[in-house]
Amino acid sequence: MNSQATKLLIKPQWLIPIDHSEALLTEHSVLIENDTISAIIANKDLDQPQYQTQLQGAEVLELPGQALLPGFVNAHGHSAMSLFRGLADDLPLNTWLNDHIWPAEAKWVSEEFVHDGSQLAIAEMLRSGTTCFADMYFFPEVTAKVAQQNKIRCRVNTPILDFPTVWAQSADEYIHKGLQTHDDFRASPLVSMAFGPHSPYTLADKSLEKIAMLADELDIGIHMHVAETAFEVDESLKLHNKRPLQRLDEIGLLTPKFQAVHMTQISEPEFQVIASRGIHVIHCPESNLKLASGFCPAKQLLDLNVNVALGTDGAASNNDLDMLGETRTAALLAKAVAEDAAAFSALEALTAATLGGAKALGLQDQIGSISPGKQADLMTINLHTPDLLPIYNPISQIVYSASRHNVAHVWVAGQQLLQDGQLTLMDSQAIIDSALSWQDKISNS
């Protein structure tokens, strides 16, 4: 949509609305008015009198061979860590974190680092169809500003730990700065805030109790790494005589606003706790595989009607922010874990990558599906390419065959941020130059 247009009629070959009575529509168009989806119209009805006033003045975008679907919601990541991509590969989580990542963060993380790393991450995410991302990193106010400047939707989960870092010295200071971020972006249409306590093993009960109380008072979410490794569970049993999830439940954190990231270590009794508390599970399959952390039992969770969302985690442990690839990995991994080829179908995986993420972030009334009244956060995938033909089932083709280079167009709140695979607002060369500069500094230190 150009700067003058207030109406855009998108006419794809296929429409995948996600939250609809039909999983796949053909010969249908979507009308955007300003930042909002205003109608889904069968093409045969476009000339009908009831639509003439609504369609008057609309720019028309014909997209033969392309599928229109909701933008991906990357429900967990650490955007600025894109500048650490490939820094410490092929290592177990504790070695990776304690011996490499935390020392690198202590040396390099600053407002400039977070600004440039967030720019790099946003460019990558937009090019692969992500229209909303949840971030959990230091200087969240910087990431929020970068997201706002580049017109992408963002949920910043402000970090909280019991030990000092470059951003804060104590849990109370992390919380205070998080509340300030909440106030600073309260009026933003694209940026929102939640608490991001790092994990059960980096916070004492007193800190977790305060977070639970404030989150309840402010009616905001809590986003936390939980049950990521067997080592984490074993240490919790030694220190607290409780598994991490039990400890969080007794403190009062497990509510429908709680987002549990990773969850590769779930005991049988915990499945019912997860389902009954209404918490959301954010599955990061590629990061978990790379760090050998374990497997999130996605099928068992879906069978209990637990909302499962997908996240890439950070590029230092993935090593990309490609939600299309994450969706494929999630679908394939779930089948192997469940020993069931029907587990986590293509449509279920695509739903987890879109509406599942929106639900986890509490944004399901705004984004995650193509529905009148929701924000126009959309993407298209070009299926008429040699690597994707022939096409018998477009949904399966997207999940099992498509790659991020097939993403053609991206809109957030009605503004086009990717056109024919090219970023419309961001300076790609400047971002490349910045990343190369950081590469030189970090590799030569």
For each residue, the residues with C-beta under 8 A, 3 or more apart:
1: 5 8 32 59 411 414 415 416
2: 5 59
3:
4:
5: 1 2 8 58 59
6: 33 34 57
7: 31 32 33 55 57 58 59
8: 1 5 31 32 58 59 60 61 414
9: 29 30 31 32 46 55 58 59 60 61
10: 29 30 31 32 61 63 68 378 380
11: 29 43 60 61 62 63
12: 15 29 30 63 66 67 68 380
13: 26 63 64 65 66 67 383
14: 24 25 26 66 67 68 383 394
15: 12 24 25 26 28 30 40 67 68 69 370
16: 23 24 25 67 68 69 70 350 370 394 395 398
17: 20 22 25 40 69 70 369 370 371
18: 69 70 350 351 354 355 368 369 370
19: 355 368 369 370 371
20: 17 23 25 369 370 371
21:
22: 17 25
23: 16 20 347 395
24: 14 15 16 394 395
25: 14 15 16 17 20 22 28 40
26: 13 14 15
27: 42 43 44
28: 15 25 40 41 42 43
29: 9 10 11 12 40 41 43 46
30: 9 10 12 15 37 39 40 41 68 370 378
31: 7 8 9 10 37 38 39 40 41 54 55 58
32: 1 7 8 9 10 35 36 37 38 376 378 411 414
33: 6 7 36 38 414
34: 6 414
35: 32 189 375 376 413 414 415
36: 32 33 373 374 375 376 414
37: 30 31 32 40 370 371 372 373 374 375 376 378
38: 31 32 33 54 372 373
39: 30 31 51 54 372
40: 15 17 25 28 29 30 31 37 370 371 372
41: 28 29 30 31 45 46 51
42: 27 28 45 46
43: 11 27 28 29 46
44: 27
45: 41 42 48 51
46: 9 29 41 42 43 51 55
47: 51
48: 45 51 52
49: 52
50: 54
51: 39 41 45 46 47 48 54 55
52: 48 49 55 56
53: 56
54: 31 38 39 50 51
55: 7 9 31 46 51 52 58
56: 52 53
57: 6 7
58: 5 7 8 9 31 55
59: 1 2 5 7 8 9
60: 8 9 11
61: 8 9 10 11
62: 11
63: 10 11 12 13 66 68 380 408 409
64: 13 384
65: 13 382 383 384
66: 12 13 14 63 380 381 382 383 384 408 409
67: 12 13 14 15 16 380 381 383 394 398
68: 10 12 14 15 16 30 63 370 378 379 380
69: 15 16 17 18 350 354 370 378 379 380 381 398
70: 16 17 18 131 354 355 367 368 369 370 377 378 379
71: 129 130 131 132 354 367 377 378 379 410 411 412
72: 128 129 130 131 132 323 324 327 353 354 357 379
73: 130 131 132 133 134 309 353 354 355 356 357 358 360 361 363 367 368
74: 77 125 130 132 133 134 310 311 312 321 323 357
75: 134 259 282 309 310 311 356 357 360 361
76: 134 136 223 259 261 282 284 309 311 312 313
77: 74 121 133 134 135 136 311 312 313 314 321
78: 81 135 136 137 313 314 316
79: 82 117 118 121 122 133 135 137 143 314 321
80: 83 109 113 114 116 117 118 121 137 138 139 143
81: 78 84 85 101 117 137 314 315 316 317
82: 79 85 117 120 121 124 314 315 316 321 435
83: 80 108 113 116 117 120 435 438 442
84: 81 87 88 101 104 314 315 316 442
85: 81 82 315 316 319 320
86: 89 316 319
87: 84 100 101 104 316 442
88: 84 91 96 99 100 101 104 316
89: 86 290 319
90:
91: 88 95 96 99 100 291
92: 95 96 291 292
93: 96 97 228 229 231 291 292 293
94: 97 98 229 231
95: 91 92 98 99 100
96: 88 91 92 93 99 100 101 291 317
97: 93 94 100 101 102
98: 94 95 102
99: 88 91 95 96 103
100: 87 88 91 95 96 97 103 104
101: 81 84 87 88 96 97 104 105 316
102: 97 98 105 106
103: 99 100 106 107
104: 84 87 88 100 101 107 108 442
105: 101 102 108 109 138 165 166
106: 102 103 109 165 166
107: 103 104 445
108: 83 104 105 113 441 442
109: 80 105 106 113 114 138 139 165 166 167
110: 113 114 139 166
111: 114 115 139 142
112: 115 116
113: 80 83 108 109 110 116 117 438
114: 80 109 110 111 117 118 137 138 139 142 143
115: 111 112 118 119 142 145 146
116: 80 83 112 113 119 120 434 435 438
117: 79 80 81 82 83 113 114 120 121 438
118: 79 80 114 115 121 122 135 142 143 146 147
119: 115 116 122 123 146 150 426 431 434
120: 82 83 116 117 123 124 431 434 435
121: 77 79 80 82 117 118 124 125 133 315 321
122: 79 118 119 125 126 133 146 147 150 152 426
123: 119 120 126 127 423 426 428 431
124: 82 120 121 127 128 315 320 321 322
125: 74 121 122 128 130 133 152 321 323
126: 122 123 129 130 131 150 152 410 417 418 423 426
127: 123 124 404 407 418 421 423
128: 72 124 125 321 322 323 324 325 404 407
129: 71 72 126 323 324 379 381 404 407 410
130: 71 72 73 74 125 126 133 152 321 323
131: 70 71 72 73 126 152 153 367 377 378 379 410 411 412
132: 71 72 73 74 152 153 154 155 357 358 361 363 367 377 412
133: 73 74 77 79 121 122 125 130 147 152 153 154 155
134: 73 74 75 76 77 154 155 156 157 223 259 282 311 357 360 361
135: 77 78 79 118 140 143 147 154 155 156 157
136: 76 77 78 156 157 159 196 198 223
137: 78 79 80 81 114 140 143 159
138: 80 105 109 114 159 165 166 167
139: 80 109 110 111 114 142 143 167
140: 135 137 143 144 156 157 158 159 178 181 193 196
141: 144 145 156 177 180 181 184 185
142: 111 114 115 118 139 145 146
143: 79 80 114 118 135 137 139 140 146 147 154 156
144: 140 141 147 148 154 156 181 184 185 188 191 193
145: 115 141 142 148 149
146: 115 118 119 122 142 143 149 150
147: 118 122 133 135 143 144 150 152 153 154 156 190 191
148: 144 145 151 154 185 188 190 191
149: 145 146
150: 119 122 126 146 147 417 425 426
151: 148 190 412 413 415 417 425
152: 122 125 126 130 131 132 133 147 190 412 417
153: 131 132 133 147 190 191 363 367 375 377 412 413
154: 132 133 134 135 143 144 147 148 190 191 192
155: 132 133 134 135 191 192 193 194 221 223 361 363
156: 134 135 136 140 141 143 144 147 181 185 191 192 193 194 196
157: 134 135 136 140 193 194 195 196 221 223
158: 140 174 177 178 181 182 193 194 195 196
159: 136 137 138 140 165 167 174 178 196 197 198
160: 171 174 175 178 195 196 197 198 203 207 211
161: 165 171 174 197 198 202 203
162: 170 171 202 203 204 207
163: 202
164: 168 169 170
165: 105 106 109 138 159 161 168
166: 105 106 109 110 138
167: 109 138 139 159 174 177
168: 164 165 173 174 177
169: 164 173
170: 162 164 173 174
171: 160 161 162 174 175 203 204 207 210
172: 175 176 210
173: 168 169 170 176 177
174: 158 159 160 161 167 168 170 171 177 178
175: 160 171 172 178 179 195 210 211 214
176: 172 173 179 180
177: 141 158 167 168 173 174 180 181
178: 140 158 159 160 174 175 181 182 193 195 196
179: 175 176 182 183 214
180: 141 176 177 183 184
181: 140 141 144 156 158 177 178 184 185 193
182: 158 178 179 185 186 193 218 220
183: 179 180 186
184: 141 144 180 181
185: 141 144 148 156 181 182 188 191 192 193
186: 182 183
187:
188: 144 148 185 191 192
189: 35 413
190: 147 148 151 152 153 154 412 413
191: 144 147 148 153 154 155 156 185 188
192: 154 155 156 185 188 361 363
193: 140 144 155 156 157 158 178 181 182 185 220
194: 155 156 157 158 215 220 221 222 223 257 259 361
195: 157 158 160 175 178 211 214 215 220 221 222 223
196: 136 140 156 157 158 159 160 178 222 223 224
197: 159 160 161 202 203 207 208 211 222 223 224
198: 136 159 160 161 202 203 224 225
199: 202 203 224 225 226 228 232
200: 203 208 224 226 232 236 244 247 248
201: 232 235 236 244
202: 161 162 163 197 198 199
203: 160 161 162 171 197 198 199 200 207 208 211
204: 162 171 207 208
205: 208 209 247 251
206: 209 210
207: 160 162 171 197 203 204 210 211
208: 197 200 203 204 205 211 212 248 251 253
209: 205 206 212 213 251 252
210: 171 172 175 206 207 213 214
211: 160 175 195 197 203 207 208 214 215 222 253
212: 208 209 215 216 222 251 252 253
213: 209 210 216 217
214: 175 179 195 210 211 217 218
215: 194 195 211 212 218 219 220 221 222 257
216: 212 213 219 255
217: 213 214
218: 182 214 215
219: 215 216 257
220: 182 193 194 195 215 257
221: 155 157 194 195 215 257 258 259 361 362
222: 194 195 196 197 211 212 215 253 257 258 259
223: 76 134 136 155 157 194 195 196 197 259 261 282
224: 196 197 198 199 200 248 253 258 259 260 261
225: 198 199 228 261 262
226: 199 200 244 245 248 260 261 262 263
227: 232 233 243 244 245 260 262 263 264 265 266
228: 93 199 225 232 261 262 263 264 265 288 293 294
229: 93 94 232 233 264 265 293 294
230: 233 234 265 294
231: 93 94 234 235
232: 199 200 201 227 228 229 235 236 244 265
233: 227 229 230 236 237 243 244 265
234: 230 231 237 238
235: 201 231 232 238 239
236: 200 201 232 233 239 240 242 243 244 247
237: 233 234 240 241 242 243
238: 234 235
239: 235 236
240: 236 237 247
241: 237
242: 236 237 246 247 250
243: 227 233 236 237 246 247 267 270
244: 200 201 226 227 232 233 236 247 248
245: 226 227 248 249 254 260 266 270 273 274
246: 242 243 249 250 270 273
247: 200 205 236 240 242 243 244 250 251
248: 200 208 224 226 244 245 251 253 254 258
249: 245 246 252 253 254 273 277
250: 242 246 247
251: 205 208 209 212 247 248
252: 209 212 249 255
253: 208 211 212 222 224 248 249 258
254: 245 248 249 258 273 277 279
255: 216 252 258 277 278 279
256: 277 278 279 280
257: 194 215 219 220 221 222 362
258: 221 222 224 248 253 254 255 277 279 280
259: 75 76 134 194 221 222 223 224 279 280 282 309 360 361
260: 224 226 227 245 263 274 279 280 281 282
261: 76 223 224 225 226 228 282 284 311
262: 225 226 227 228 282 283 284 287 288 293 296
263: 226 227 228 260 266 274 281 282 283 296
264: 227 228 229 288 293 294 295 296
265: 227 228 229 230 232 233 294
266: 227 245 263 270 271 274 296 297 300
267: 243 270
268: 271
269: 272 273
270: 243 245 246 266 267 273 274
271: 266 268 274 275 300 301 304
272: 269 275 276 304
273: 245 246 249 254 269 270 276 277
274: 245 260 263 266 270 271 277 279 281 301 304 306
275: 271 272 278 304 305 306
276: 272 273
277: 249 254 255 256 258 273 274
278: 255 256 275
279: 254 255 256 258 259 260 274 306
280: 256 258 259 260 306 307 308 309 359 360
281: 260 263 274 296 301 306 307 308 309
282: 75 76 134 223 259 260 261 262 263 308 309 310 311 357 360
283: 262 263 296 298 308 309 310 311 330 352
284: 76 261 262 287 288 296 310 311 312 313 318 326
285: 288 289 295 296 310 326 329 330 333
286: 289 290 312 313 318 325 326 329
287: 262 284 290 291 293 312 313 314 317 318
288: 228 262 264 284 285 291 293 294 295 296
289: 285 286 292 329 333
290: 89 286 287 317 318 319
291: 91 92 93 96 287 288 317
292: 92 93 289
293: 93 228 229 262 264 287 288
294: 228 229 230 264 265 288
295: 264 285 288 333 337
296: 262 263 264 266 281 283 284 285 288 301
297: 266 300 301 337 338
298: 283 301 302 308 330 333 334 337 338 343 344 352
299: 302 303 334 337 338 340 343 344
300: 266 271 297 303 304 338
301: 271 274 281 296 297 298 304 306 308
302: 298 299 305 306 308 344 348
303: 299 300
304: 271 272 274 275 300 301
305: 275 302
306: 274 275 279 280 281 301 302
307: 280 281 356 359 360
308: 280 281 282 283 298 301 302 352 356
309: 73 75 76 259 280 281 282 283 352 353 356 357 359 360 361
310: 74 75 282 283 284 285 323 326 327 330 349 352 353 356 357
311: 74 75 76 77 134 261 282 283 284 326 357
312: 74 76 77 284 286 287 315 318 320 321 322 323 326
313: 76 77 78 284 286 287 317 318
314: 77 78 79 81 82 84 287 317 318
315: 81 82 84 85 121 124 312 318 319 320 321
316: 78 81 82 84 85 86 87 88 101 319
317: 81 96 287 290 291 313 314
318: 284 286 287 290 312 313 314 315 321
319: 85 86 89 290 315 316
320: 85 124 312 315 325
321: 74 77 79 82 121 124 125 128 130 312 315 318
322: 124 128 312 325 326 404
323: 72 74 125 128 129 130 310 312 326 327 353
324: 72 128 129 327 328 398 402 403 404 406 407
325: 128 286 320 322 328 329 403 404
326: 284 285 286 310 311 312 322 323 329 330 353
327: 72 310 323 324 330 331 349 350 352 353 399
328: 324 325 331 332 349 399 400
329: 285 286 289 325 326 332 333
330: 283 285 298 310 326 327 333 334 344 349 352 353
331: 327 328 334 335 344 345 346 348 349 399 400
332: 328 329 335 336
333: 285 289 295 298 329 330 336 337
334: 298 299 330 331 337 338 343 344 349
335: 331 332 338 339 340 341 342 343 344
336: 332 333 339
337: 295 297 298 299 333 334 343
338: 297 298 299 300 334 335 343 344
339: 335 336
340: 299 335 343
341: 335
342: 335 345
343: 298 299 334 335 337 338 340
344: 298 299 302 330 331 334 335 338 348 349 352
345: 331 342 348 349
346: 331 349 350 393 395 396 398 399 400
347: 23 350 351 395
348: 302 331 344 345 351 352
349: 310 327 328 330 331 334 344 345 346 352 353 399
350: 16 18 69 327 346 347 353 354 395 398 399
351: 18 347 348 354 355 356
352: 283 298 308 309 310 327 330 344 348 349 355 356 357
353: 72 73 309 310 323 326 327 330 349 350 356 357
354: 18 69 70 71 72 73 350 351 357 358 368 369
355: 18 19 70 73 351 352 358 359 364 368 369
356: 73 75 307 308 309 310 351 352 353 359 360 368
357: 72 73 74 75 132 134 282 309 310 311 352 353 354 360 361 368
358: 73 132 354 355 361 363 364 366 367 368 369
359: 280 307 309 355 356 362 363 364 368
360: 73 75 134 259 280 282 307 309 356 357
361: 73 75 132 134 155 192 194 221 259 309 357 358
362: 221 257 359
363: 73 132 153 155 192 358 359 366 367 368
364: 355 358 359 367 368
365: 374
366: 358 363 374 375
367: 70 71 73 131 132 153 358 363 364 374 375 377
368: 18 19 70 73 354 355 356 357 358 359 363 364 374
369: 17 18 19 20 70 354 355 358 374
370: 15 16 17 18 19 20 30 37 40 68 69 70 374 378
371: 17 19 20 37 40 374
372: 37 38 39 40
373: 36 37 38
374: 36 37 365 366 367 368 369 370 371 377
375: 35 36 37 153 366 367 412 413 414
376: 32 35 36 37 411 412 413 414
377: 70 71 131 132 153 367 374 411 412 413
378: 10 30 32 37 68 69 70 71 131 370 409 410 411
379: 68 69 70 71 72 129 131 407 409 410 411 418
380: 10 12 63 66 67 68 69 407 408 409 410
381: 66 67 69 129 398 402 406 407 408
382: 65 66 385 388 406 407 408
383: 13 14 65 66 67 388 389 391 394 397 398 402 406
384: 64 65 66 388 389
385: 382 388 389 406
386: 389
387: 401 403 406
388: 382 383 384 385 391 397 401 402 406
389: 383 384 385 386
390:
391: 383 388 394 397
392: 396 397
393: 346 396 397
394: 14 16 24 67 383 391 397 398
395: 16 23 24 346 347 350 398 399
396: 346 392 393 399 400 401
397: 383 388 391 392 393 394 400 401 402
398: 16 67 69 324 346 350 381 383 394 395 401 402
399: 327 328 331 346 349 350 395 396 402
400: 328 331 346 396 397
401: 387 388 396 397 398
402: 324 381 383 388 397 398 399 406
403: 324 325 387 406
404: 127 128 129 322 324 325 407
405: 421
406: 324 381 382 383 385 387 388 402 403
407: 127 128 129 324 379 380 381 382 404 410 418 421
408: 63 66 380 381 382 418 420 421
409: 63 66 378 379 380 416 418 419 420
410: 71 126 129 131 378 379 380 407 416 417 418
411: 1 32 71 131 376 377 378 379 414 415 416 417
412: 71 131 132 151 152 153 190 375 376 377 415 417
413: 35 151 153 189 190 375 376 377
414: 1 8 32 33 34 35 36 375 376 411
415: 1 35 151 411 412
416: 1 409 410 411 419 424
417: 126 150 151 152 410 411 412 423 424 425 426
418: 126 127 379 407 408 409 410 421 422 423 424
419: 409 416 422 424
420: 408 409
421: 127 405 407 408 418
422: 418 419 428
423: 123 126 127 417 418 426 428
424: 416 417 418 419
425: 150 151 417
426: 119 122 123 126 150 417 423 431
427: 430 431
428: 123 422 423 431 432
429: 432 433
430: 427 433 434
431: 119 120 123 426 427 428 434 435
432: 428 429 435 436
433: 429 430 436 437
434: 116 119 120 430 431 437 438
435: 82 83 116 120 431 432 438 439
436: 432 433 439 440
437: 433 434 440 441
438: 83 113 116 117 434 435 441 442
439: 435 436 442 443
440: 436 437 443 444
441: 108 437 438 444 445
442: 83 84 87 104 108 438 439 445
443: 439 440
444: 440 441
445: 107 441 442
